[in-house]
Amino acid sequence: MSGLEGLGLIMLIMMIGVIFVGFPISFTLLILALVFGYVGLGQTVFDLAYLQAIGLMKMEELAAVPLFILMGYITEQAGLMERLFRAFRDLLAPVRGALFLGVILTAAVFAMATGIVGAAVTVLGIMASPIMIKAGYDSRMAAGSIAAGGTLGILIPPSVMLIVMGPVLGVSVADLYAAAFGPGFLLAGMYILYTLMRSFINPKLGPPVPPDERPASWAIVIKEMFLGMIPLGMLITCTLGSILLGLATPTEAASAGCFGAFVLALSYRKLTLAGIKSACISTMNTSSMVLFLAMASNIFGAVFARLGTAQWITKSLLALPLPPMMMLLLVLVLIFLLGWPFEWPAIILVFLPIFTPIMQALNFNLIWFGALVAVTMQTAFLSPPVAMSAYYLKQVVPKWSLSTIYKGMFDFMWIQCACILILLYTPPIALWLPTMLTEQATIQRMAPSSAEDAATEKMQEKDLLDEEYRGEILEEEGRRVE
């Protein structure tokens, strides 16, 4: 290890220690990068920081971050999540564990309309906790289902985290989005199966919805399902479908999604000046936090790589006598542990560039690796002692103690670990959709789009042959003249 590599290692250790003490992550990363970079690289560190900041601003994908966040807050202001939960609650009312199912299904659907976690956990807590408490639901399982369901937004597209992860891994955001659908729905399905089994084994944990809370007729249920599902489903299909089919970039789709969210809010008569102001301020706060943390993480990662420590760690890990699958499992465990003290932008922009060359050297599919990282990061959102979802939920449901919320989250964390193992040994869960979309795009590029295009191609080929023939004749006449 050289002196600069050792300096980078000290910087990394100090960063972890300072963040554990409680200092803000963004400022810690930025200050440590500039101080240690100046010691090791001199004045060059300021040029490096400037270029990294400018380079990050030029990334077109990041323009989608505030747009998707605004789309989520507008749909929240429009009451779409509340209407969706009410529709699932009324439909499943006679079933044991109906409110568990309503929370998880609402979270899974709403995750496709927003790429953030805090808003989903908060709104689900406000909507579901009063009726869960009234119906006598087990507080531990109720807290776990709300926290686990709310964190699906970090995994299921249009996840903001996947937008940032794509350029780091060197794969398209559309491919990552396609790869995340399988694990996201698998995880939601495992949550549902777990809550159903426990509710049927012990009905006291999750009884049916009380009769006085049920709708008077099925006509009301059908109306709520239609108003709750169809408009939001159209918004999600247009936004995500255009990205997956290659019709629009994430930024273009996000801007269209924002417009659609405004239209839905207007049609539901929930578009007020106060609501728009609140959504814009929340968007600015969340976007500023994410993007500033991304910039600080990018600068720290660049200094860390320039000192040579990132390459030294990569070589050291590759030198370990471990089979490829065990190395992959080791990397995922490290990412999971890093998720306790760090926010996801720091892990994606500082540590993921260290692990990516290892995955490339071991010939792992980077799209599959990205899906594994996303599920692991989602697991870290439920792991104490940090687990921001617990604090979001505690803020809106003060009746539940933090210990109760942590215990509930821990029950669901085991399900997430099982999902990671299933995905680890069954890659097609993540790869079937991006593979299918890639094959269809290849076929469309190779095949003429219409009979007119085919005729045009034939005419072009004929003209090309005629030009070649005329060229040969002119060359032959030239030789005769000579």
C-alpha positions in Angstrom: 0.0 0.0 0.0 1.4 3.4 -1.0 1.2 6.6 1.1 -1.7 8.0 -1.0 -3.7 4.8 -0.7 -3.1 4.8 3.1 -4.3 8.4 3.2 -7.5 7.4 1.4 -8.1 4.5 3.8 -7.7 6.9 6.8 -10.2 9.2 5.1 -12.7 6.4 4.7 -12.3 5.2 8.3 -12.7 8.8 9.6 -15.8 9.3 7.5 -17.5 6.2 9.0 -16.6 7.3 12.5 -17.7 10.9 12.1 -21.0 9.9 10.6 -21.7 7.4 13.4 -21.1 10.2 15.9 -24.0 12.1 14.2 -22.6 14.7 11.9 -24.5 15.5 8.7 -23.5 13.1 5.9 -23.3 15.6 3.1 -21.0 18.1 4.8 -18.9 15.3 6.3 -18.2 13.9 2.8 -17.5 17.2 1.3 -15.2 18.5 4.0 -13.2 15.3 4.4 -12.8 15.0 0.6 -11.4 18.6 0.3 -9.1 18.3 3.4 -7.6 14.9 2.6 -7.6 15.6 -1.1 -5.6 18.8 -0.5 -3.1 16.9 1.7 -2.6 14.2 -0.9 -3.2 16.0 -4.2 -2.6 19.6 -3.5 -4.5 22.3 -5.5 -5.7 19.6 -8.0 -8.4 18.6 -5.5 -10.3 21.9 -6.1 -10.3 21.4 -9.9 -11.4 17.8 -9.4 -14.3 18.9 -7.2 -15.3 21.5 -9.7 -15.3 19.1 -12.6 -17.2 16.5 -10.6 -19.9 19.0 -9.6 -20.3 20.2 -13.2 -20.3 16.7 -14.6 -23.1 15.7 -12.2 -25.1 18.8 -13.2 -24.8 17.7 -16.9 -26.3 14.3 -16.2 -29.7 14.3 -18.0 -31.0 11.4 -15.9 -30.8 13.5 -12.7 -33.3 16.0 -14.1 -35.9 13.2 -13.6 -35.3 13.2 -9.8 -37.3 16.3 -8.8 -39.9 15.6 -11.5 -40.7 12.1 -10.1 -40.7 13.5 -6.6 -43.1 16.2 -7.5 -45.3 13.7 -9.3 -45.4 11.7 -6.0 -46.3 14.7 -3.9 -49.0 15.9 -6.3 -50.7 12.4 -6.3 -50.5 12.5 -2.5 -52.1 15.9 -2.4 -54.8 14.7 -4.7 -55.8 12.0 -2.2 -55.1 9.2 -4.7 -53.3 7.0 -2.1 -56.2 7.4 0.4 -58.8 6.6 -2.2 -56.7 3.5 -3.3 -56.4 2.3 0.3 -60.1 2.7 0.8 -60.9 0.7 -2.4 -58.7 -2.2 -1.3 -60.1 -2.0 2.3 -63.7 -2.2 1.1 -62.9 -5.0 -1.5 -61.1 -7.2 1.0 -63.2 -6.3 4.1 -64.5 -9.9 4.9 -61.0 -11.4 4.7 -58.8 -12.0 7.8 -55.8 -9.6 7.6 -57.7 -7.4 5.2 -56.0 -4.2 6.4 -52.6 -5.8 6.1 -53.4 -6.6 2.5 -54.8 -3.2 1.9 -51.7 -1.5 3.2 -49.3 -3.6 1.2 -51.3 -3.5 -2.1 -51.7 0.3 -1.8 -48.0 0.7 -1.1 -47.0 -1.5 -4.1 -49.3 0.4 -6.5 -48.5 3.8 -5.1 -44.8 3.0 -5.3 -45.2 3.1 -9.1 -46.4 6.7 -8.9 -43.6 8.0 -6.7 -39.9 7.2 -6.1 -39.6 8.2 -2.5 -40.1 6.4 0.9 -40.9 9.0 3.5 -44.2 10.2 2.0 -45.5 6.7 1.5 -44.8 5.5 5.1 -46.2 8.8 6.5 -49.4 8.7 4.5 -50.0 5.0 5.1 -49.5 5.6 8.8 -52.0 8.4 8.9 -54.6 6.4 6.8 -54.3 2.9 8.1 -53.2 3.1 11.7 -56.5 4.5 13.2 -58.7 1.8 11.6 -56.1 -0.9 12.5 -56.1 0.2 16.1 -59.9 0.3 16.2 -60.2 -3.2 14.6 -57.8 -4.6 17.2 -55.0 -5.4 14.9 -51.6 -6.5 16.4 -49.6 -3.3 16.7 -46.3 -5.0 16.0 -47.5 -6.6 12.7 -49.4 -3.4 11.7 -46.3 -1.3 12.2 -44.2 -3.7 10.3 -46.6 -3.9 7.3 -46.8 -0.1 7.0 -43.0 0.4 7.3 -42.2 -2.5 4.9 -44.8 -1.6 2.4 -43.8 2.0 2.4 -40.2 1.2 1.6 -41.2 -0.5 -1.6 -41.0 2.9 -3.2 -37.2 2.7 -3.1 -37.2 -0.5 -5.2 -40.3 -0.4 -7.5 -39.9 2.0 -10.5 -39.9 5.0 -10.8 -37.4 4.7 -8.0 -35.1 7.8 -7.6 -32.3 5.5 -6.4 -32.4 3.5 -9.7 -32.0 6.7 -11.7 -28.8 7.5 -9.9 -27.6 3.9 -10.0 -27.9 3.5 -13.7 -25.0 5.7 -14.8 -22.8 4.4 -11.9 -23.2 0.8 -13.2 -23.0 1.9 -16.8 -26.4 0.4 -17.7 -29.6 2.2 -18.9 -32.1 3.3 -16.4 -34.8 1.7 -18.5 -33.1 -1.7 -18.0 -32.8 -1.2 -14.3 -36.4 -0.3 -14.1 -37.4 -3.4 -16.0 -35.2 -5.5 -13.8 -36.7 -4.1 -10.5 -40.3 -5.0 -11.3 -39.8 -8.7 -10.7 -38.1 -8.4 -7.3 -40.4 -5.6 -6.2 -43.6 -7.6 -6.9 -42.0 -10.8 -5.5 -41.3 -9.0 -2.3 -44.8 -7.5 -2.1 -46.2 -11.0 -2.7 -44.1 -12.5 0.1 -45.3 -9.7 2.4 -48.9 -10.6 1.6 -48.4 -14.3 2.0 -46.7 -13.8 5.4 -49.5 -11.6 6.7 -52.3 -13.9 5.4 -50.7 -17.0 6.9 -50.3 -15.4 10.3 -53.8 -13.9 10.3 -55.4 -17.2 9.4 -53.3 -19.1 12.0 -54.1 -16.5 14.7 -57.2 -14.5 13.8 -56.5 -12.1 16.7 -53.5 -10.7 14.8 -55.6 -9.4 11.9 -59.4 -9.8 12.1 -61.7 -8.8 9.2 -62.8 -5.2 8.9 -65.5 -4.4 11.5 -69.1 -4.5 9.9 -69.7 -0.8 10.7 -66.6 0.1 8.6 -67.7 -1.9 5.6 -69.6 -0.3 2.6 -73.3 -0.7 2.4 -73.4 -2.3 -1.1 -71.1 -3.8 -3.7 -71.9 -0.9 -6.0 -69.9 1.4 -3.7 -67.0 -1.1 -3.7 -67.0 -1.2 -7.6 -67.2 2.6 -7.7 -64.3 3.1 -5.3 -62.2 0.5 -7.2 -62.8 2.2 -10.5 -62.1 5.7 -9.2 -59.1 4.5 -7.1 -57.4 2.2 -9.6 -58.2 3.3 -13.2 -56.9 6.9 -13.3 -53.8 6.1 -11.3 -53.2 2.9 -13.4 -53.4 5.0 -16.6 -50.9 7.5 -15.1 -48.5 4.7 -14.1 -48.9 2.9 -17.4 -48.2 6.0 -19.5 -45.2 7.1 -17.4 -43.4 3.7 -16.9 -44.6 2.2 -20.1 -43.0 4.9 -22.2 -39.7 4.4 -20.5 -39.7 0.6 -20.8 -40.7 0.6 -24.4 -38.1 3.2 -25.3 -40.6 5.8 -26.3 -39.3 8.4 -23.8 -36.3 9.1 -21.6 -36.9 9.0 -17.8 -36.8 12.8 -17.8 -39.4 13.1 -20.5 -41.6 10.5 -18.9 -41.3 12.2 -15.5 -42.4 15.5 -16.9 -45.4 13.9 -18.6 -46.2 12.1 -15.3 -46.1 15.4 -13.5 -48.6 16.9 -15.9 -50.8 13.8 -15.6 -50.7 14.1 -11.8 -51.8 17.7 -12.0 -54.7 16.7 -14.3 -55.8 14.0 -11.9 -55.6 16.3 -8.9 -57.7 18.8 -10.9 -60.3 16.2 -12.0 -60.6 15.1 -8.3 -61.1 18.7 -7.3 -58.1 18.5 -4.9 -55.8 20.9 -6.8 -55.6 23.9 -4.5 -53.0 26.7 -4.3 -52.0 25.6 -0.8 -51.6 22.0 -2.0 -49.4 23.0 -4.9 -47.3 25.2 -2.7 -46.9 22.4 -0.1 -46.0 19.9 -2.9 -43.5 22.3 -4.4 -41.8 23.0 -1.1 -41.6 19.3 -0.2 -40.2 18.6 -3.6 -37.6 21.3 -3.2 -36.6 20.0 0.2 -36.3 16.4 -0.8 -34.6 17.1 -4.1 -32.1 19.5 -2.5 -31.2 16.8 0.1 -30.8 14.1 -2.5 -28.9 16.1 -5.1 -26.6 17.8 -2.6 -25.8 14.5 -1.1 -25.2 13.1 -4.6 -22.8 15.9 -5.3 -20.9 15.5 -2.0 -20.7 11.7 -2.5 -19.5 12.2 -6.1 -16.7 14.5 -5.0 -15.7 12.2 -2.2 -15.7 9.2 -4.5 -13.6 11.0 -7.1 -11.0 12.0 -4.4 -11.1 8.5 -3.0 -10.4 6.9 -6.4 -7.7 9.5 -7.3 -5.8 8.6 -4.1 -5.8 5.0 -5.4 -7.6 3.5 -2.4 -10.6 2.3 -4.4 -8.5 0.3 -6.8 -6.5 -1.1 -3.8 -9.7 -2.3 -2.1 -10.9 -3.8 -5.4 -7.7 -5.7 -5.9 -7.6 -6.9 -2.3 -11.2 -8.2 -2.5 -10.4 -10.0 -5.8 -7.4 -11.6 -4.2 -9.5 -13.3 -1.6 -9.8 -17.1 -2.2 -13.5 -17.0 -2.6 -15.7 -18.5 -5.3 -17.7 -15.9 -7.4 -21.0 -16.5 -5.6 -19.5 -16.1 -2.2 -17.8 -12.9 -3.3 -21.1 -11.5 -4.5 -22.7 -12.5 -1.2 -19.9 -10.7 0.7 -20.4 -7.5 -1.3 -24.2 -7.6 -0.6 -23.5 -8.1 3.1 -21.2 -5.1 3.1 -23.8 -3.0 1.3 -26.4 -4.1 3.8 -24.1 -3.1 6.7 -23.3 0.3 5.1 -27.0 0.9 4.8 -27.2 1.3 8.6 -25.3 4.6 9.0 -25.4 5.9 5.4 -28.1 7.3 3.1 -28.4 5.5 -0.3 -26.7 8.3 -2.4 -23.5 7.9 -0.4 -23.5 4.1 -0.9 -24.4 4.3 -4.6 -21.8 7.1 -5.5 -19.0 6.2 -3.1 -19.0 2.5 -2.5 -20.8 1.0 -5.6 -18.0 2.2 -7.9 -15.6 0.1 -5.8 -17.7 -3.0 -6.0 -18.7 -2.7 -9.7 -15.2 -3.6 -11.1 -15.3 -6.7 -9.0 -18.6 -7.8 -10.5 -17.3 -7.1 -14.0 -14.1 -9.1 -13.3 -16.3 -12.0 -12.1 -18.5 -11.8 -15.2 -21.7 -11.0 -13.4 -24.6 -9.3 -15.2 -24.6 -5.7 -14.0 -28.4 -5.3 -14.5 -28.9 -8.3 -12.2 -26.4 -7.0 -9.7 -28.2 -3.6 -9.7 -31.5 -5.4 -8.9 -29.7 -7.2 -6.0 -28.3 -4.0 -4.7 -31.7 -2.3 -4.8 -33.3 -5.1 -2.8 -30.4 -5.0 -0.3 -30.7 -1.2 0.1 -34.5 -1.6 0.6 -33.7 -4.1 3.4 -31.3 -1.6 5.0 -34.2 0.9 5.3 -35.8 -1.5 7.8 -32.7 -2.4 9.8 -32.1 -0.8 13.2 -30.6 1.3 14.6 -31.0 4.0 11.8 -34.1 2.8 9.9 -35.6 6.1 8.9 -39.0 4.4 8.2 -39.4 3.8 12.0 -39.0 7.5 12.7 -41.4 8.5 9.9 -44.0 6.1 11.3 -43.5 7.1 15.0 -44.0 10.7 14.1 -47.6 10.1 12.8 -48.5 7.2 15.1 -47.3 8.2 18.6 -49.3 5.4 20.2 -46.8 2.9 18.9 -43.5 2.8 20.7 -40.2 2.7 18.8 -39.5 -0.7 20.2 -42.8 -2.1 18.8 -42.1 -0.5 15.4 -38.6 -2.0 15.4 -39.8 -5.4 16.3 -42.4 -5.3 13.5 -39.9 -4.1 11.0 -37.5 -6.9 12.0 -40.1 -9.6 11.3 -40.4 -8.3 7.7 -36.6 -7.9 7.3 -36.3 -11.7 7.4 -38.7 -11.9 4.5 -36.5 -9.4 2.6 -33.4 -11.5 3.3 -35.2 -14.5 1.9 -36.1 -12.5 -1.2 -32.4 -11.6 -1.7 -31.5 -15.3 -1.6 -34.2 -16.3 -4.0 -33.1 -13.5 -6.4 -29.5 -14.6 -5.9 -30.1 -18.1 -7.1 -32.9 -17.3 -9.6 -31.6 -14.4 -11.8 -34.4 -14.7 -14.4 -36.8 -13.1 -11.8 -34.9 -9.8 -12.5 -33.6 -10.4 -16.1 -36.7 -11.8 -17.9 -38.3 -8.4 -18.6 -35.2 -6.5 -19.7 -34.2 -9.4 -21.9 -37.6 -9.6 -23.5 -37.7 -5.8 -24.1 -34.2 -5.9 -25.6 -35.2 -8.7 -27.9 -38.3 -6.9 -29.1 -36.4 -3.7 -29.7 -33.8 -5.6 -31.8 -36.5 -7.3 -33.9 -38.2 -3.9 -34.5 -34.9 -2.4 -35.6 -34.1 -5.2 -38.0 -37.6 -5.5 -39.5 -39.1 -2.8 -41.7 -41.9 -0.9 -40.0 -44.2 -0.9 -43.0 -44.6 -2.0 -46.7 -43.7 1.5 -47.8 -40.4 1.4 -45.8 -39.6 -2.0 -47.4 -40.2 -0.6 -50.9 -38.1 2.4 -50.1 -35.2 0.1 -48.9 -35.5 -1.9 -52.1 -35.3 1.3 -54.2 -32.3 2.5 -52.3 -30.6 -0.9 -52.8 -31.4 -0.7 -56.5 -30.1 2.9 -56.8 -26.9 1.8 -55.1 -26.4 -1.1 -57.5 -27.0 1.2 -60.4 -24.4 3.6 -59.2 -21.9 0.8 -58.7 -22.6 -0.5 -62.2 -22.2 3.0 -63.7 -19.0 3.4 -61.8 -17.6 0.1 -63.3 -18.6 1.2 -66.8 -16.8 4.6 -66.4 -13.7 2.8 -65.1 -13.7 0.4 -68.1 -14.1 3.3 -70.6 -11.3 5.1 -68.9 -9.0 2.1 -69.3 -9.9 1.9 -73.1 -9.1 5.6 -73.6 -5.6 5.0 -72.0 
